[in-house]
């Protein structure tokens, strides 16, 4: 997906109306090597050390992204653009409760 029309600025919040498109535009790899895929139906797969975990994701009305991991964990994040050398390369997931940041870079983009 071409995000240039949205004029993303590194570190700015991703607009609520575009979060679905941004998350489903490709698969992500995180700094620790884990990967994650977000599907349009609200399901997600997180793979760490070769072990997949299935969860669900959604966007709240206030623009926070949340993911649910059975049996009972829900994490909510503010999403920020990751723009490097003028290209949108991923998303910064900033945990609402702690402020911890996880950087996900696209390693495969869907057209």
C-alpha positions as a Markdown table, in Angstrom:
| # | Residue | x | y | z |
|---|---|---|---|---|
| 1 | Unk | 0.0 | 0.0 | 0.0 |
| 2 | Unk | 1.2 | 3.5 | -0.8 |
| 3 | Unk | 0.9 | 5.7 | 2.3 |
| 4 | Unk | 2.4 | 8.8 | 0.6 |
| 5 | Unk | -1.2 | 10.2 | 0.0 |
| 6 | Unk | -1.5 | 10.3 | 3.8 |
| 7 | Unk | 1.7 | 12.3 | 4.2 |
| 8 | Unk | 2.9 | 10.3 | 7.2 |
| 9 | Unk | 5.4 | 12.0 | 9.6 |
| 10 | Unk | 7.7 | 9.8 | 11.6 |
| 11 | Unk | 6.4 | 9.6 | 15.2 |
| 12 | Unk | 3.0 | 11.1 | 14.5 |
| 13 | Unk | -0.1 | 9.1 | 15.6 |
| 14 | Unk | -1.7 | 7.1 | 12.8 |
| 15 | Unk | -5.2 | 8.4 | 12.2 |
| 16 | Unk | -7.9 | 6.1 | 13.4 |
| 17 | Unk | -9.6 | 5.8 | 10.0 |
| 18 | Unk | -6.4 | 4.4 | 8.5 |
| 19 | Unk | -5.3 | 1.9 | 11.2 |
| 20 | Unk | -7.0 | -1.1 | 9.6 |
| 21 | Unk | -5.2 | -0.4 | 6.3 |
| 22 | Unk | -1.9 | 0.2 | 7.9 |
| 23 | Unk | -1.9 | -3.0 | 9.9 |
| 24 | Unk | -3.2 | -5.2 | 7.1 |
| 25 | Unk | -0.9 | -3.7 | 4.5 |
| 26 | Unk | 1.9 | -6.3 | 5.2 |
| 27 | Unk | 3.5 | -8.5 | 7.8 |
| 28 | Unk | 5.7 | -7.1 | 10.5 |
| 29 | Unk | 9.0 | -8.2 | 12.1 |
| 30 | Unk | 10.0 | -6.8 | 15.5 |
| 31 | Unk | 13.4 | -6.0 | 16.9 |
| 32 | Unk | 13.5 | -9.3 | 18.7 |
| 33 | Unk | 12.8 | -11.3 | 15.5 |
| 34 | Unk | 9.2 | -12.1 | 16.3 |
| 35 | Unk | 6.7 | -11.6 | 13.4 |
| 36 | Unk | 3.1 | -10.7 | 13.3 |
| 37 | Unk | 0.3 | -10.8 | 10.7 |
| 38 | Unk | -2.9 | -8.8 | 11.0 |
| 39 | Unk | -5.8 | -10.0 | 8.9 |
| 40 | Unk | -8.9 | -7.9 | 7.8 |
| 41 | Unk | -11.2 | -10.2 | 9.7 |
| 42 | Unk | -9.7 | -9.1 | 13.1 |
| 43 | Unk | -7.5 | -12.1 | 13.7 |
| 44 | Unk | -3.8 | -12.0 | 14.2 |
| 45 | Unk | -0.9 | -14.4 | 14.4 |
| 46 | Unk | 2.2 | -13.6 | 16.4 |
| 47 | Unk | 5.2 | -15.9 | 16.0 |
| 48 | Unk | 8.0 | -15.9 | 18.5 |
| 49 | Unk | 10.9 | -18.4 | 18.4 |
| 50 | Unk | 8.9 | -20.5 | 15.8 |
| 51 | Unk | 5.8 | -20.7 | 18.1 |
| 52 | Unk | 2.6 | -19.2 | 16.7 |
| 53 | Unk | 0.0 | -17.6 | 19.0 |
| 54 | Unk | -3.4 | -16.7 | 17.6 |
| 55 | Unk | -5.2 | -13.6 | 18.8 |
| 56 | Unk | -7.7 | -11.0 | 17.8 |
| 57 | Unk | -7.3 | -7.3 | 17.2 |
| 58 | Unk | -9.6 | -4.3 | 17.0 |
| 59 | Unk | -9.6 | -0.5 | 17.1 |
| 60 | Unk | -11.5 | 1.4 | 19.8 |
| 61 | Unk | -13.5 | 4.5 | 18.9 |
| 62 | Unk | -10.8 | 6.7 | 20.5 |
| 63 | Unk | -8.2 | 5.4 | 18.1 |
| 64 | Unk | -6.4 | 3.0 | 20.4 |
| 65 | Unk | -5.4 | -0.4 | 18.9 |
| 66 | Unk | -6.0 | -3.4 | 21.1 |
| 67 | Unk | -5.2 | -7.0 | 20.8 |
| 68 | Unk | -6.7 | -9.9 | 22.8 |
| 69 | Unk | -4.7 | -13.0 | 23.5 |
| 70 | Unk | -6.6 | -15.9 | 25.0 |
| 71 | Unk | -7.4 | -16.8 | 27.6 |
| 72 | Unk | -7.5 | -13.3 | 29.2 |
| 73 | Unk | -4.8 | -10.8 | 28.1 |
| 74 | Unk | -5.7 | -7.6 | 26.3 |
| 75 | Unk | -3.1 | -5.0 | 25.4 |
| 76 | Unk | -3.9 | -1.6 | 24.1 |
| 77 | Unk | -1.5 | 0.7 | 22.1 |
| 78 | Unk | -1.3 | 4.0 | 20.4 |
| 79 | Unk | 0.1 | 3.5 | 17.0 |
| 80 | Unk | 2.7 | 5.9 | 15.5 |
| 81 | Unk | 4.2 | 6.0 | 12.0 |
| 82 | Unk | 7.7 | 4.7 | 11.4 |
| 83 | Unk | 9.1 | 6.7 | 8.5 |
| 84 | Unk | 12.7 | 6.2 | 7.4 |
| 85 | Unk | 14.3 | 8.1 | 4.6 |
| 86 | Unk | 10.9 | 9.4 | 3.4 |
| 87 | Unk | 9.4 | 5.9 | 3.2 |
| 88 | Unk | 6.8 | 4.4 | 5.6 |
| 89 | Unk | 8.6 | 1.3 | 6.9 |
| 90 | Unk | 6.4 | 0.2 | 9.8 |
| 91 | Unk | 4.6 | 1.1 | 12.9 |
| 92 | Unk | 5.5 | 2.0 | 16.5 |
| 93 | Unk | 3.2 | 0.3 | 19.0 |
| 94 | Unk | 3.2 | 2.3 | 22.2 |
| 95 | Unk | 1.7 | 0.5 | 25.1 |
| 96 | Unk | -1.0 | 2.7 | 26.7 |
| 97 | Unk | -0.4 | 1.5 | 30.3 |
| 98 | Unk | 3.4 | 1.5 | 30.4 |
| 99 | Unk | 4.6 | 3.7 | 27.5 |
| 100 | Unk | 6.8 | 0.8 | 26.3 |
| 101 | Unk | 7.4 | 1.0 | 22.6 |
| 102 | Unk | 7.6 | -1.9 | 20.1 |
| 103 | Unk | 8.8 | -1.3 | 16.6 |
| 104 | Unk | 7.3 | -3.4 | 13.8 |
| 105 | Unk | 8.8 | -3.1 | 10.4 |
| 106 | Unk | 7.1 | -4.4 | 7.3 |
| 107 | Unk | 9.0 | -7.4 | 5.9 |
| 108 | Unk | 6.4 | -8.2 | 3.3 |
| 109 | Unk | 3.9 | -5.8 | 1.9 |
| 110 | Unk | 0.6 | -6.7 | 0.3 |
| 111 | Unk | -0.5 | -4.9 | -2.8 |
